[in-house]
Amino acid sequence: MGKANRFLIKAFLVLLLGLMLVSLMVTLDKIFALASPPKVVDLSPEKGADDVLLNSPLIIKLNKPIKRQEVRLSISPEVYGEWKFKNPLIKNHLFKTLTFTPVVNLEPETLYLVSIENIKGFGLDKASAYEFTFKTQPSTETVLLEGKDQEEIISPGTEITEPALAEPAPAEPAPAEPVPAEPAPEVTMLKISLDWQDYPLSCEAASLKMALEGKGVSVSEDEIMERIGCDLSPRRDSLWGDPYKVYVGDIEGKVCKTGYGVYWQPVAQAANYWREAQAFSDWSLEKIITEIKLGNPVILWGIVPTGSLTDCSWYTPEGKYVKAFKEMHARLGIGFVGLPESPSRIILNDPWVGRLYWEIPYFLKNWAVFDYSGVVIR
Protein backbone atom coordinates (compact mmCIF):
# COMPACT_ATOMS: atom_id res chain seq x y z
CA MET A 1 0.00 0.00 0.00
CA GLY A 2 1.42 3.35 -1.03
CA LYS A 3 2.14 6.28 1.28
CA ALA A 4 -0.62 8.30 -0.35
CA ASN A 5 -3.21 5.63 0.38
CA ARG A 6 -2.05 5.26 3.99
CA PHE A 7 -2.28 9.02 4.40
CA LEU A 8 -5.83 9.04 3.02
CA ILE A 9 -6.86 6.22 5.32
CA LYS A 10 -5.41 8.02 8.35
CA ALA A 11 -7.09 11.24 7.31
CA PHE A 12 -10.41 9.40 6.91
CA LEU A 13 -10.06 7.78 10.34
CA VAL A 14 -9.23 11.11 11.95
CA LEU A 15 -12.22 12.71 10.25
CA LEU A 16 -14.46 9.81 11.30
CA LEU A 17 -13.23 10.06 14.88
CA GLY A 18 -13.86 13.80 14.83
CA LEU A 19 -17.41 13.32 13.60
CA MET A 20 -18.00 10.71 16.30
CA LEU A 21 -16.73 13.11 18.96
CA VAL A 22 -18.95 15.91 17.64
CA SER A 23 -21.93 13.56 17.62
CA LEU A 24 -21.13 12.46 21.17
CA MET A 25 -20.84 16.07 22.32
CA VAL A 26 -24.20 16.94 20.73
CA THR A 27 -25.79 13.90 22.37
CA LEU A 28 -24.30 14.77 25.75
CA ASP A 29 -25.46 18.36 25.33
CA LYS A 30 -28.99 17.14 24.69
CA ILE A 31 -28.81 14.82 27.69
CA PHE A 32 -27.60 17.63 29.94
CA ALA A 33 -30.31 19.91 28.51
CA LEU A 34 -32.91 17.31 29.39
CA ALA A 35 -31.36 16.75 32.78
CA SER A 36 -31.59 20.40 33.76
CA PRO A 37 -34.95 21.50 35.16
CA PRO A 38 -37.10 24.02 33.27
CA LYS A 39 -36.21 27.63 34.05
CA VAL A 40 -38.32 30.78 34.16
CA VAL A 41 -37.15 33.07 31.32
CA ASP A 42 -39.79 35.83 31.36
CA LEU A 43 -42.28 37.32 33.79
CA SER A 44 -45.17 39.74 33.58
CA PRO A 45 -45.37 41.69 35.81
CA GLU A 46 -41.62 41.87 36.30
CA LYS A 47 -40.02 40.50 39.43
CA GLY A 48 -40.23 43.14 42.14
CA ALA A 49 -42.71 45.36 40.24
CA ASP A 50 -44.33 47.85 42.62
CA ASP A 51 -47.21 49.43 40.67
CA VAL A 52 -49.18 46.46 39.33
CA LEU A 53 -52.78 46.95 38.21
CA LEU A 54 -55.38 45.39 40.49
CA ASN A 55 -56.77 43.22 37.68
CA SER A 56 -53.42 42.36 36.15
CA PRO A 57 -52.89 38.79 34.92
CA LEU A 58 -49.65 36.94 35.63
CA ILE A 59 -47.66 35.42 32.77
CA ILE A 60 -44.75 33.07 33.48
CA LYS A 61 -42.72 31.71 30.56
CA LEU A 62 -40.29 28.81 30.82
CA ASN A 63 -37.52 27.61 28.54
CA LYS A 64 -38.98 24.13 28.14
CA PRO A 65 -42.19 22.22 28.91
CA ILE A 66 -43.21 21.27 32.43
CA LYS A 67 -45.25 18.44 33.88
CA ARG A 68 -48.45 20.33 34.57
CA GLN A 69 -49.94 17.74 36.89
CA GLU A 70 -46.94 17.85 39.23
CA VAL A 71 -46.18 21.56 39.50
CA ARG A 72 -47.58 23.30 42.60
CA LEU A 73 -48.69 26.91 42.28
CA SER A 74 -49.64 29.38 44.99
CA ILE A 75 -50.08 33.10 45.60
CA SER A 76 -49.89 34.68 49.05
CA PRO A 77 -52.07 36.39 50.23
CA GLU A 78 -54.61 34.09 48.55
CA VAL A 79 -56.11 35.32 45.29
CA TYR A 80 -59.21 33.90 43.61
CA GLY A 81 -58.55 33.18 39.95
CA GLU A 82 -57.59 30.65 37.29
CA TRP A 83 -54.21 29.13 36.51
CA LYS A 84 -53.93 27.99 32.90
CA PHE A 85 -51.24 26.20 30.93
CA LYS A 86 -50.51 27.65 27.50
CA ASN A 87 -48.02 27.61 24.61
CA PRO A 88 -47.94 23.82 24.06
CA LEU A 89 -45.32 22.26 21.80
CA ILE A 90 -48.01 19.89 20.53
CA LYS A 91 -51.78 20.17 20.89
CA ASN A 92 -52.83 20.03 24.55
CA HIS A 93 -49.43 18.75 25.67
CA LEU A 94 -45.98 20.01 26.72
CA PHE A 95 -46.83 23.49 28.00
CA LYS A 96 -44.18 26.21 28.39
CA THR A 97 -46.29 29.09 29.72
CA LEU A 98 -48.30 29.54 32.93
CA THR A 99 -50.93 32.25 33.26
CA PHE A 100 -53.03 33.39 36.19
CA THR A 101 -56.11 35.56 35.72
CA PRO A 102 -57.69 36.99 38.88
CA VAL A 103 -61.46 36.67 39.14
CA VAL A 104 -61.60 39.09 42.06
CA ASN A 105 -59.35 42.17 41.94
CA LEU A 106 -56.10 42.12 43.88
CA GLU A 107 -55.89 44.19 47.05
CA PRO A 108 -54.34 47.66 46.62
CA GLU A 109 -50.85 48.41 47.97
CA THR A 110 -50.28 44.76 48.82
CA LEU A 111 -47.10 42.72 48.43
CA TYR A 112 -47.84 39.36 46.80
CA LEU A 113 -45.58 36.31 46.78
CA VAL A 114 -45.92 33.88 43.85
CA SER A 115 -44.46 30.41 44.46
CA ILE A 116 -43.90 27.73 41.81
CA GLU A 117 -42.78 24.46 43.35
CA ASN A 118 -41.97 20.98 42.09
CA ILE A 119 -41.09 22.22 38.60
CA LYS A 120 -40.28 19.16 36.48
CA GLY A 121 -39.56 18.66 32.80
CA PHE A 122 -39.74 15.51 30.73
CA GLY A 123 -36.11 14.48 31.03
CA LEU A 124 -34.05 13.17 33.91
CA ASP A 125 -34.20 16.44 35.78
CA LYS A 126 -34.81 16.92 39.47
CA ALA A 127 -37.57 19.20 40.70
CA SER A 128 -36.81 22.89 41.11
CA ALA A 129 -38.66 25.88 42.54
CA TYR A 130 -39.06 29.58 41.75
CA GLU A 131 -40.69 32.51 43.49
CA PHE A 132 -41.09 36.22 42.98
CA THR A 133 -42.92 39.16 44.50
CA PHE A 134 -44.80 42.17 43.19
CA LYS A 135 -46.73 45.01 44.77
CA THR A 136 -50.05 46.40 43.60
CA GLN A 137 -50.79 50.05 42.95
CA PRO A 138 -52.74 52.22 45.40
CA SER A 139 -56.52 52.29 45.28
CA THR A 140 -58.02 54.61 42.66
CA GLU A 141 -60.60 55.82 45.16
CA THR A 142 -60.84 59.62 45.24
CA VAL A 143 -59.02 61.23 48.20
CA LEU A 144 -60.31 64.56 49.50
CA LEU A 145 -57.95 67.06 51.06
CA GLU A 146 -59.32 68.95 54.03
CA GLY A 147 -58.09 72.24 55.56
CA LYS A 148 -56.60 75.32 53.94
CA ASP A 149 -53.05 74.67 55.11
CA GLN A 150 -52.61 71.44 53.17
CA GLU A 151 -50.21 71.56 50.23
CA GLU A 152 -51.68 71.25 46.78
CA ILE A 153 -50.85 67.97 45.10
CA ILE A 154 -49.66 68.50 41.54
CA SER A 155 -49.14 65.62 39.16
CA PRO A 156 -45.74 65.37 37.41
CA GLY A 157 -45.57 67.36 34.17
CA THR A 158 -48.21 69.90 35.17
CA GLU A 159 -47.32 73.41 34.01
CA ILE A 160 -47.35 75.92 36.90
CA THR A 161 -48.22 79.56 36.06
CA GLU A 162 -48.94 82.56 38.20
CA PRO A 163 -52.41 84.13 37.91
CA ALA A 164 -52.66 87.62 36.33
CA LEU A 165 -52.66 90.33 38.97
CA ALA A 166 -55.60 92.18 37.42
CA GLU A 167 -57.83 89.15 37.43
CA PRO A 168 -59.40 87.93 40.61
CA ALA A 169 -58.74 84.35 41.47
CA PRO A 170 -61.56 82.17 40.27
CA ALA A 171 -63.82 80.70 42.86
CA GLU A 172 -62.75 77.25 43.85
CA PRO A 173 -65.16 74.57 42.72
CA ALA A 174 -66.98 72.61 45.32
CA PRO A 175 -65.01 69.54 46.31
CA ALA A 176 -66.03 66.39 44.50
CA GLU A 177 -67.87 63.76 46.41
CA PRO A 178 -65.70 60.72 47.12
CA VAL A 179 -66.26 57.83 44.74
CA PRO A 180 -66.40 54.69 46.85
CA ALA A 181 -64.43 51.75 45.53
CA GLU A 182 -66.62 48.97 44.23
CA PRO A 183 -66.75 46.26 46.90
CA ALA A 184 -65.18 42.93 46.02
CA PRO A 185 -67.75 40.25 45.29
CA GLU A 186 -68.34 37.63 47.94
CA VAL A 187 -66.66 34.28 47.38
CA THR A 188 -68.01 31.08 48.94
CA MET A 189 -65.68 28.12 48.48
CA LEU A 190 -65.28 24.77 50.21
CA LYS A 191 -61.76 23.90 51.34
CA ILE A 192 -61.23 21.07 48.88
CA SER A 193 -57.84 20.82 47.23
CA LEU A 194 -57.47 20.17 43.52
CA ASP A 195 -56.36 16.62 42.69
CA TRP A 196 -55.43 15.55 39.17
CA GLN A 197 -56.97 12.39 37.74
CA ASP A 198 -54.71 9.32 37.72
CA TYR A 199 -55.83 7.94 34.37
CA PRO A 200 -56.79 9.44 31.00
CA LEU A 201 -60.50 8.63 31.49
CA SER A 202 -60.96 8.67 35.27
CA CYS A 203 -62.52 12.12 35.77
CA GLU A 204 -65.56 10.68 37.59
CA ALA A 205 -63.43 8.74 40.10
CA ALA A 206 -61.10 11.72 40.55
CA SER A 207 -64.03 14.06 41.22
CA LEU A 208 -65.47 11.66 43.80
CA LYS A 209 -62.05 11.27 45.40
CA MET A 210 -61.84 15.05 45.90
CA ALA A 211 -65.39 15.22 47.25
CA LEU A 212 -64.73 12.46 49.77
CA GLU A 213 -61.45 14.06 50.78
CA GLY A 214 -63.40 17.23 51.50
CA LYS A 215 -65.61 15.16 53.82
CA GLY A 216 -62.63 13.68 55.65
CA VAL A 217 -62.54 10.35 53.79
CA SER A 218 -59.26 9.46 52.08
CA VAL A 219 -59.59 6.87 49.31
CA SER A 220 -57.82 6.16 46.02
CA GLU A 221 -59.25 6.21 42.53
CA ASP A 222 -58.61 2.47 42.29
CA GLU A 223 -60.70 1.84 45.42
CA ILE A 224 -63.48 3.97 43.97
CA MET A 225 -63.36 2.11 40.65
CA GLU A 226 -63.66 -1.20 42.48
CA ARG A 227 -66.91 0.06 44.02
CA ILE A 228 -68.23 1.44 40.73
CA GLY A 229 -67.46 -1.68 38.71
CA CYS A 230 -66.26 -1.90 35.12
CA ASP A 231 -67.56 -3.45 31.89
CA LEU A 232 -64.49 -4.17 29.77
CA SER A 233 -66.37 -5.73 26.87
CA PRO A 234 -65.32 -4.15 23.55
CA ARG A 235 -67.58 -1.85 21.59
CA ARG A 236 -69.16 -3.53 18.57
CA ASP A 237 -70.46 -0.89 16.17
CA SER A 238 -73.50 0.59 17.94
CA LEU A 239 -73.54 -1.93 20.83
CA TRP A 240 -71.72 -1.36 24.12
CA GLY A 241 -72.14 -1.42 27.91
CA ASP A 242 -74.40 0.61 30.17
CA PRO A 243 -72.75 3.63 31.92
CA TYR A 244 -75.92 3.97 34.00
CA LYS A 245 -74.86 0.71 35.70
CA VAL A 246 -71.04 0.49 35.59
CA TYR A 247 -67.99 2.11 34.08
CA VAL A 248 -67.86 1.33 30.36
CA GLY A 249 -64.58 0.49 28.64
CA ASP A 250 -60.91 0.80 29.50
CA ILE A 251 -60.03 3.66 31.85
CA GLU A 252 -56.81 4.09 29.87
CA GLY A 253 -58.46 3.56 26.50
CA LYS A 254 -59.29 5.81 23.58
CA VAL A 255 -62.49 7.71 24.28
CA CYS A 256 -65.63 6.37 22.56
CA LYS A 257 -63.64 3.54 20.94
CA THR A 258 -62.05 1.45 23.67
CA GLY A 259 -62.98 3.53 26.73
CA TYR A 260 -65.69 5.92 27.85
CA GLY A 261 -66.79 6.46 31.47
CA VAL A 262 -69.69 6.23 33.88
CA TYR A 263 -72.78 8.27 34.73
CA TRP A 264 -74.17 9.55 38.01
CA GLN A 265 -76.13 6.60 39.44
CA PRO A 266 -73.18 4.15 39.79
CA VAL A 267 -70.99 6.96 41.17
CA ALA A 268 -73.59 7.77 43.83
CA GLN A 269 -73.94 4.09 44.72
CA ALA A 270 -70.18 3.81 45.14
CA ALA A 271 -70.01 7.03 47.18
CA ASN A 272 -72.68 5.75 49.58
CA TYR A 273 -70.17 3.18 50.84
CA TRP A 274 -68.29 6.05 52.52
CA ARG A 275 -70.78 8.94 52.77
CA GLU A 276 -74.40 9.73 52.06
CA ALA A 277 -74.72 10.60 48.36
CA GLN A 278 -77.56 11.38 45.96
CA ALA A 279 -77.63 11.12 42.18
CA PHE A 280 -79.86 13.59 40.35
CA SER A 281 -80.95 14.95 36.98
CA ASP A 282 -82.93 18.07 36.01
CA TRP A 283 -81.53 20.02 38.93
CA SER A 284 -81.30 23.78 39.11
CA LEU A 285 -78.42 26.12 39.86
CA GLU A 286 -80.20 27.10 43.06
CA LYS A 287 -79.99 23.51 44.34
CA ILE A 288 -76.24 23.38 43.69
CA ILE A 289 -75.74 26.68 45.52
CA THR A 290 -77.83 25.44 48.46
CA GLU A 291 -75.76 22.26 48.79
CA ILE A 292 -72.45 24.13 48.60
CA LYS A 293 -73.67 26.55 51.28
CA LEU A 294 -74.37 23.49 53.44
CA GLY A 295 -70.78 22.32 52.89
CA ASN A 296 -71.60 19.61 50.35
CA PRO A 297 -69.55 19.29 47.13
CA VAL A 298 -71.38 18.35 43.94
CA ILE A 299 -70.03 16.25 41.05
CA LEU A 300 -71.35 17.68 37.77
CA TRP A 301 -71.43 16.08 34.33
CA GLY A 302 -70.71 18.32 31.35
CA ILE A 303 -68.38 18.49 28.38
CA VAL A 304 -64.85 19.54 27.50
CA PRO A 305 -65.25 22.96 25.81
CA THR A 306 -63.88 22.14 22.37
CA GLY A 307 -66.46 24.22 20.47
CA SER A 308 -68.32 21.23 19.03
CA LEU A 309 -69.86 17.93 20.11
CA THR A 310 -69.00 14.50 18.74
CA ASP A 311 -71.94 12.14 19.19
CA CYS A 312 -70.87 8.55 19.91
CA SER A 313 -74.15 7.23 21.33
CA TRP A 314 -74.95 3.52 21.29
CA TYR A 315 -77.38 0.84 22.46
CA THR A 316 -76.83 -1.69 25.23
CA PRO A 317 -77.31 -5.42 24.45
CA GLU A 318 -80.72 -5.05 26.12
CA GLY A 319 -81.72 -2.38 23.61
CA LYS A 320 -81.36 0.62 25.92
CA TYR A 321 -80.27 3.86 24.18
CA VAL A 322 -77.23 5.58 25.74
CA LYS A 323 -76.67 9.23 24.91
CA ALA A 324 -72.92 9.79 24.79
CA PHE A 325 -70.45 12.36 23.54
CA LYS A 326 -66.71 12.15 23.04
CA GLU A 327 -66.34 15.37 25.04
CA MET A 328 -68.09 14.05 28.20
CA HIS A 329 -66.34 15.18 31.38
CA ALA A 330 -67.05 15.33 35.13
CA ARG A 331 -65.96 18.09 37.51
CA LEU A 332 -66.49 18.92 41.17
CA GLY A 333 -68.49 22.00 42.15
CA ILE A 334 -66.94 23.54 45.26
CA GLY A 335 -68.06 27.18 45.37
CA PHE A 336 -69.46 30.31 43.76
CA VAL A 337 -68.75 34.02 43.37
CA GLY A 338 -71.39 36.56 44.33
CA LEU A 339 -74.51 36.40 46.45
CA PRO A 340 -76.27 33.02 46.76
CA GLU A 341 -79.41 34.40 45.10
CA SER A 342 -77.47 35.85 42.13
CA PRO A 343 -74.04 34.23 41.72
CA SER A 344 -71.90 35.41 38.81
CA ARG A 345 -69.59 32.39 38.61
CA ILE A 346 -69.37 28.81 39.78
CA ILE A 347 -66.07 27.42 41.07
CA LEU A 348 -65.07 23.96 39.83
CA ASN A 349 -62.22 21.60 40.60
CA ASP A 350 -61.51 20.07 37.19
CA PRO A 351 -59.25 17.00 37.58
CA TRP A 352 -57.91 17.46 34.04
CA VAL A 353 -57.24 21.21 33.68
CA GLY A 354 -57.29 22.72 37.18
CA ARG A 355 -59.53 25.09 39.14
CA LEU A 356 -62.13 26.90 37.02
CA TYR A 357 -64.27 29.98 37.63
CA TRP A 358 -66.97 29.68 34.99
CA GLU A 359 -69.51 32.39 34.33
CA ILE A 360 -72.99 31.11 35.14
CA PRO A 361 -74.52 31.31 31.61
CA TYR A 362 -71.68 29.24 30.15
CA PHE A 363 -71.77 26.74 32.99
CA LEU A 364 -75.51 26.18 32.55
CA LYS A 365 -75.08 25.64 28.82
CA ASN A 366 -72.30 23.12 29.45
CA TRP A 367 -74.18 21.31 32.21
CA ALA A 368 -77.36 21.08 30.10
CA VAL A 369 -75.72 18.62 27.68
CA PHE A 370 -76.21 15.84 30.25
CA ASP A 371 -79.58 17.06 31.49
CA TYR A 372 -78.32 18.95 34.55
CA SER A 373 -77.10 15.73 36.19
CA GLY A 374 -74.69 15.01 39.00
CA VAL A 375 -74.05 13.59 42.45
CA VAL A 376 -74.11 15.49 45.75
CA ILE A 377 -71.90 14.18 48.58
CA ARG A 378 -73.20 14.93 52.07
N, C-alpha and C positions, 0 to 999 in steps of 0.2 A: 504494500500500500504506500502510495507516494506521500511526501510531506504535505502537499496541498490538500489531499483528501483527509489526512489526519487533522490538519488545522481546521478544515470545515466541520469535521465531526466534533472536535472540541468546542468550536464556536457554537455549534447547534446544541450541544449538551449544556453549555453555559447559558445560552438563551433559554433553553427549556427549564433549567433550574431557576433562572430569574423569573420566568412566567409562573412557575409553581410557587415561588416565594411571594410574588405579588398576589396570586390567588389566595394563598394562605393568609396574608395580611388582610385582604378584603374580607375573607371569611371571619377572621378573628375580630375585625372591626365591627362586623355585623353582629357577632355574638356578644361583644361588649356593649354594643348599642342596645341589644335586646336585654342584656343583663342590668343595665342601668334603669332605675325607675323613671316614669314620666315626670317631666318638670314643667312648672308653670312658666310660660314665656310672655304672657301679656295679661294685664288686668284692667278692668274698667268698673268702678273708679280706680284710680291709681292707688298704690299702697301708701297709706298715710294721708290721703286726701282729707281736707278739713272743711269743705263747703259743698257736700254732696246733697243733691236734691232729695226731697223726702219721698219721692216716688221713683227714685232711680233704680234701674235693674243692675244686677251684678253680672259681669261677663268674665269668665276665667278660661283662658286658652292654654292648652298644654302642647308639648312638642310631639307627643305620640298618644295613641289611644289608651284608655283606662278601662278597667273592669268595673262597669257601672254598678253591678250588684254587690260589690265589696267595699267601695269607697264610702266613707262616713262624712256627712256634711252637717255643719251646724253654724248658727249665727247667735251671738250673745251680745246684748239681751235678745230674747226670742223674737223672731219676726214671722208673721203669718204670710206665706207665699209659696210659690212653686219652684222647685228645682227641676231643670230639664237638661237633657243631654243632647247636644247638637254636633254638627259638623262630622258626620260619620264617614269613614273611609269607604264603606259599602253600605247599602241600604239597611237602616235600622241596626247597624252593628259598628263596633270600633269607633267610639265617640272621642273627639279631641277637645270639645268645648263644653263647659258647664255654664248654665245661666240660672239666675234666680230673679224672679219677678215678684215684688211684694204685692199682696192683695190689700193689705191695710198699710197706709203710709208709715214710714219710719218716724221715730220720735225726733223732734228738733234738738239741735245742739247735744247730740248723744254720740258717744264713742262706741262703735260696734267692732266686735272681733269675729272674723270669719275663719273657721277652722276646717281644713280638709285633711282627713286622716285615712290611713290604710289605702294610700294611693298605689295601685298595682297596674302593671302593664300586662302584655301577653307573652313575655319572655321568661327569663329565669330570675327576674328582678325581685328584690325584697321590697316590702312595703315602705313608703315614705310618707311624710306629712308636710303640710304647708299652712301658714296662717298669715293674715294681714289685718290691719285695722283701717277704719275710715271714720270721719266725723261728719255728721249732717249739719246742714246750714241752720241758722236761726229760724224761728217761726216767722211767717209773713204777716202775722197779725198786726194790725195798726197799733202803734204806740203813741199815746198822747203825752205831750210835755206840759207840765203844770208849773205856774209861777213865772213871774217876769224876769227873774234873775238867771234862769236857765239859759245856757248857751244854745245858739241856733245850730242845728245839725245841718251841714251842707254836704251833699254828695260830691265825690271826687269829680273834677272836670267842670263844676258849675262856675260860670263867670260871675265875679263879684263886682258890682258897680255902685258908686255912691249916688243917692237920689239928688235930683236938681234942687238947688236951694229955694228957688222960687215956687216950687210945687210942694204942696203939703203932702205929707206921707199918706198914702192910701190907707183907708180903714182896713184893719186886719179882718180877714174872713172868719166867720165863726168856726171854731174847731170842729173837725169831722168827728162823727160818732165812731167809736171803735167798731171794727168789723170782727166779730168773734170767729175764731177758727172753727171750721166744721168738725164736729166731734167724730172721733174714730168709730166705725161701726162695731157693734158688739160681736164677739166671736165666742161661740159655744163649741167646745171640742173635747171629746173623751181622750183620756191619756192612754192611747193605744199606739205603740210604736209600729212603724212600717216594717214589714218583713217580706223579702222577695220570695217568689215561688221557687220551689226546688226543681221543678220539671217544666218542660216547654208548655204542657197543657194541664197544669195543676192549679189554675187560678181559684177554683172553687175550694179546694182543700186549703190553699194558702190563706184565703179570706176567712175561712172558719178558724184556722189556726190563730190568726190575729185576734178574732173576736173572742175566742176562748181565753187567750192570753190576757185580754182586757178584763176578763171575769175571774182571773186568778188561776186558770187551768192551763198547765203547760203540757202540750202534746205535739207530736210530730205529724208532718203531712202523711207519712206512711201509716201511722196509727189511724189517722182519719180515713184514709183510703181503705183500710181493712174494714172499717165500720160501714163505709158507703157501699163497698162491693164493686166488682168490675166485670163487664162482659167483654171478653177479648176476642169474640168471634169476628171474623173479617167481614167487611162490607161487601155485599154482592149486589151490584147495580143499585136498585132502589130499595133494598132490604138491609136492615141493620138492627141493632139492639134498641132498648127503650131507656133513654136518659131520665125518664120519669120514675124509673125503678132502680137503676144502677148506673155507674160510670160506663160509658160506651167507648170502646177502643183502647188503644195503647196511649198511656199518659206521656210517652215520649215519641208518639207517632206524628204523622203529617196530618194536619187538621182536615177533617171531612173526608179523608181517604183511609188512613189507618188509625186515626185517633180523633176524638171529639171532646166529650166532657159529660157533665151531669147537671140535672136541673134541681129545683129547690126542694122537692119533697124528700128525696134520698139524703140530701145534705141536712135537712132538719131532723130526720130520723137518726142520723149519725150523731148530730149535735146533742140530741136528747140523752145520749149515754152519759154526757158530762154535765150539761146544763139544760134548763128548760128552753125549748126552741119552738118556733112556729113558722111554718111555710105559708106563703100567701101569694095571691095574684089580685090584680085590680085594686091595688092600694092607692092611697093618695099621698102627696107630699106632706100633708098635715100629719098623717100617721107616722111617717118616718121621723119628722121633727119631734113629735110627742115621745117616741121611743128613745131618741137620743137624749132628750131632756131628762128622761128617767134613768139614763146611764146605760142604755141598751144599744149595742152596735147592730147594724143591719146589713146583711149581705144582699147585694143588688145585682141583678142580671141585666146586662146591656150589651153594647158592641164596642169593638175597637174603632175609633173614629178615622176610618180610611177614606171617607167621602162617598163610598158606595157599599152596597150589600151583595154578597154572593150567596145565593140560595143553594143549600145542599140538603134539603129536606128528604125524608125517606119514610118508608113504612116498616113497622115491626113485623116479624113472622106471623103475628096474630092479626095483622091488618090495620093496626093503629097508625094514624098519620102523626109524624113527628116534624114539627116546624123547626128548622135548623138553619143557621147561617155560619159561614166560615169565620165571620168576625165576632162570634159570640165571646163574651168575656164577663167575668164576675169581679166585683170590687166590694170593699167594705165601707159603708157610710159611718163616719165617726163624728160629724159635726156640721155646723152651718154658720154663715156670716149674716149678721143682721138680727132683727127682732124675730121671735118665733112665729108671729102672725104674718110676717112679710120678709122672709129671708131672701137675700140677694144671691147667695152661693151655697152650694153644698160641698162639704169637705169629704174626700174619699181617699182611703188607703188603697192604691192600685198595686197589686203585687208584681206587676210587670214593668210599670213606668215610674212609680213613685207616688208621692202625695199630690192630689189634685184639688183645685178649688174651682169647680165648674159653676158657671152661671146657671141659674135655675131653669130658664127656658131651654137651654141646650141639654141639661141633664134630663129633663122630662121627655124630650124628644128621643134621647138615647135609651132611656129606661122603657119607653113605650114599645120598643121593638119586641120585647118579651113580656108584654102585657102587664107591666108594672109589678113584676114578680120579685120575690126575694125570701129571705129567712131572717127573722129577728131572734137574737140570742139574749135571754133574760137571766 
